């Protein structure tokens, strides 16, 4: 597992390429110089936490032959999808609240588009960490953290299992106002149909969490793990997550009637009219879920995505938590 030195190396590399959001040189475990100085001004509710996880569909995969079901091929272009994606990331949680996302986890972020996300982060008061998936993949994952709200204690990333491209990345954070500690992990598991590979990646993910928690023995830690698990709720990798005593947002129900399995899902990814399934998750511990964005699929009917209103083949997961 990479440690803080690797994060600092990442920051130095980012500075070299002139991405403004990480254009600081004073960041360290014990240095708060990067963050807003006036902590007496709090533009948000310190007892609420808003989170978004979103697979935004990398342009390298948004090909016409792969998405033959998309009738209007302009819906696949980055020119069409980019403003829709950034609009989603910029919106407040819902009409119920004006609170914007404190933490955002993105999957399938193009290497060639990463500067746009650093610019977005800079304009919206986020610190961004980007971790590339290994070749032959040409995309990566990104974590965005509200820099006005959190101190960064540590960060890093890890290849989940050998001979696979997938990585997980983490931040260890301290909330500035309550001083509570958070472990935040973002991941994107393999798309391979071999469920054993995803099981092993989940085991590696949980081991990573265990090792991070050991640094805070006897301290109450808040945990968030999210991303694209490429796994449906009834499959064994998700059962491993459930057996770890983590809770999950966006619940589903399964029931059998006359030997017929019926599934009721909240959110799904869809790359064609016949594929609507849950693969994206937000897991948590030490928090109380009070809101999620529910079943966005209701408005889609039989439509495929991306479309006029959705910029990805995944729907974003959004949740709000009470810090208990």
N, C-alpha and C positions, 0 to 999 in steps of 0.2 A: 504494500500500500504506500502510495506517495504521501509524504508529509508536507508540513508547511513550507519547507524549502522549495519543494516543487511548485507550490502555489506562487511563491515569490518569483521563481524562474518564469512561470507563466505570465505573471504581471510584467516582468522585465521585457519579455518577448512582445507582449501586447503594446507596451510603451514604444518599443522599437518600430512597430508598424503603425504608430500614431493613432491608436484607438483612444479617444479622449476619456472615456468613462473610467479607465484604469490608469489614467496618466498621473499616478501619484507614486512617490518614492519613499513615503514614510510609513507604509503599512507594515505592521508586525503584530504578534500576538498581544503585545501590551501597549500598542500605540493607537490612539483614537483620533489622530490628526486628520484623517481623511473624512471623518464624519462631521455632520453639522454640529457646531459648537453650542448653540443655544438650546439646551435641553429643557428649558422652562416652557418652550412652545411645543405643544404636542398636537399635530393636525389630525390625530386619529384616536380611536378608542383603544386604550392600552390593554383592555381585557378581551379584545376580539382580534382574531387573526384570520386573514383572508388568503386563500391559496388557489392557484390555478395550475393544472397539468394539461399539456396540449402537445400532441403530435401534429406538427404543422405541414407535413408532407414535403420532403426534400424535392427540389426541382429535378434532381438527377433521376428521381423515380417517377416523376409526373409525366410519363410518356404516353402518347396516343395509343400505341399498341397494347399497353398495359391497362388503359382505361378506355377501352372501346365502347363501354356503356355510356360514357359522357358524350352526349350528342353535340354540344357546343364546345369545340376543342379550345376555344379561348379561355374557358374556365380552368384549363390546366396551366395556363401561362402564369409566370411569376408576376407579370405586370398586373394581371387581374387579381391574383390571390394575395399579393403583398399588402395592399391597403386593408383588405378584409381581416387578415391575420393581426395586423397591428391595431386595428380598431377593436378587435376582441381583447387584446392585451391591455388596451388603454381604458376600457370601460370599467365603471364601478361594478361592484358585485351584483347589484340588482336595483330595481326601483325602490326597494325597501331601504337601501343604505347608500351613502355616497362614499363608502370606504373602498379604496382601490386595493389591488393585490399587494400584499406584503411579500409574498414569495411566489415565483413563477418557475415551473419546470417545463422545459421544452425538449422535444425529441425530433429527430430528423431535421436538424439545422444544417443547411448547406455550408460547406467550408467557404465557398466563393461569395456567400451572402452574409457572412458573419459580421462584416463591418456595419451593415445596416442595423443589426441587432445591438451592437455596441453604441451606435448613435441613438437608437431608441432608449437604451438604458441610461445614457448620459442625460437625455432630455427629461427622463421621468424618475430620476433619483434612485437608480438601481446600481448595484455592483453586479457585474456579470462574470461568470466563469464558464468557459467553453472547453469541452473535452471531445476530441475527435475519436470516432470509432476507428479501429485499425483497418488497414487495407484488406480486402478490396473495397470496403465501404468508403464513400466519399462525403459522409455527413457526420454529425456529432450531436451531442446533447449540451444543453445550457441551463444553468441555474441563475436566476436573477433575484437579488435580495435587496429589500428596501434599506438603503444605506442610512436613512434618517432614523430608522427604528432599531437596527441591530448593530452590535459590535461583532466583528469576525474574530473568533478565537483560533480557528484552524480551518484548513480546506485541503482537498486532494481528490484523486480519482484512482480507479483500480480496474484492470482488465479482469472480468469476472471468472472466466475459465480459459485455459490454454487452448490455442488453435481456433479461437473464436474472436470476432471483431468487437464484441459488445463490452462497454465499460459502464461503470457506475461512478458518480461523482458526489461529493459531500461537502457541506459546510457545517461547522460547529459554531453556533451563534449564541450571543448573550443579548437578550432583549434589554434595551437601554433603560427602560422605565421600571420594569418589574425585576430586572436582573436575573430572570430565569434563563436556563440553558436549553438550547434546542439542537438536536441532531437532525439535519435535513439531507435526504438522499434522493437523487434523481437517477433513473436508469431506463434502458431500452433493451429488452431481452431479444434473443434470436428469433427470427421468423421461421426457422426450420421446423418441419413437422415432427421431428424427433423430440418427444416430450421430455426424454431423459436429459437432453442438453439444457432445457429450460429449468428442470428440477435442479441440476447442478449449479446453474447460474443463481437460482434463488438461494440455495444453500450457501453459496459464496457471498451473496448479498447479506444474508442473516449473520454470517460470520463477521463480515465487515462491521455490521451494526454492533455486534457483541464486543468487538475489539475497541470500537469507539466509546462505547458505554463504560468500559473498564477504566477509562481515564477519569471518570467521574464517580468513583466508588462512593456509595452511601449518599449520593446527591440525586435529587429528583430531576429527571431529564424528560423534556418533551420531545417526542419523536414524530417525524413526518417522512414517509417514503412514498414516492409516486413515480409514475412513468407508464410506458407501454410495455406490458408484460407478454404481449402476443399469445395470451393464454386465456381461455374462457373460465368462468367461475367454477365449473364442475371438474376441471382438470387438476391433476396432482400438484403442479407448482403452486397453485392458489391455495390448495389445502395446506401446503407447507407454511405459507404465509399466515393462514388462519390459525394453525396450530402453534404459532409463535406468540399468540395472544395479542397480536395487533388487531385493531378494529379497522373496518373499511367503510368509506362513505359510499353513497349511491348504491343502496342495497338492492338485491334481487330476490326473487322467490322461485322455487322450483317445486312442481307438484306432478304427480302421476295420476291420470284418469284413464281407466280402461287400457292400461299398459302403454299409454301415450305420454311421453315426456313433454311437459309444457314449461316454457321458460318465459319469465317476465323480467326484462332487463330495463335498466334506466338509461344508460348511455351506450353508444356503440360506435364502431368504425364501420364504414361501408365503402367498398371499392366497386361494387356492382349492385344491381337491384336485388339480387338474391342473397347477398352476404350482409347480414346485420348482426353483429355480435359484440360482446363486451371483451375488450382486451386492455383497456386503460383503467388504472386504479389509483386511489389515494388511500394510504394506510396511515394510522396515527395511534399514538399512545400518550396518556397524560393530558389529553385535551377532551373537550366536550363538543361534539358536532351539533351545531344549532341550525345550519342551513346548507343545502346544496342546490345546484341548478337543475336537478331533477331530469326529466325525460325530454331532452331537446329534440328527440326523434319524432315527437308528436307532430311538429310542423313540417316534417319532411315527406310524410306519406310514403309514396313509392319512388321518390326522387333519389337520384344518385348524387353523391358529393365527391369533389367540389362542384358547386353550382353558383348561381347568381349571388347567393347570400353567404355561403360557407366556403372558406378558402382552403380547406383541407379535406382529406377523406376520413378524418377523425373529428369527433366533436370534442370541444374542450370540457374538461372536468373542473368544476368550481365548487369550493366548499368554504364555509366560514366556521370557525371554532371559538369557543369560549375558553380562555386560559384559566384553568382551575388550579 
